[in-house]
Amino acid sequence: MDSDDKKVASSPTTEDSPHHFDVIYTEDALDGRYIAKAQILNDAVQDIGMGKYQWGLFCVTGFGWFADNLWPIATSLILPPTVNEFKLEPAWLKFGQNIGLFVGAAFWAIGADIWGRK
């Protein structure tokens, strides 16, 4: 190895890791403590694996991500025909949608907290 090549970062857990992943960053890119903590977390996730609970959580969070990204797309598709049909101001329609999302998020958050504590 030439002296000009950068050393690949390693942590105490990298060599001891049962998973032996290639490290793709250089020593000066990240803090060594961060690398060690990330490796411990990565090893724990690999040891746990993807069971029924993890796949369910993946689907629920994926649906949440989908729903969050669907709102602006649906608004952009529905807004022009709605404005033409009802002769409304687009700003007020967007404002009404955001108020509805805010009230719904507050209601469901409080409701889930109350229901989840029973």
Secondary structure, DSSP 8 states (H G I E B T S, - for coil): --TTS--B---HHHHH-SS-----SBTTTS-HHHHHHHHHHHHHHHHH---HHHHHHHHHHHHHHHHHHHHHHHHHHHHHHHHHHHT--HHHHHHHHHHHHHHHHHHHHHHHHHHHT-
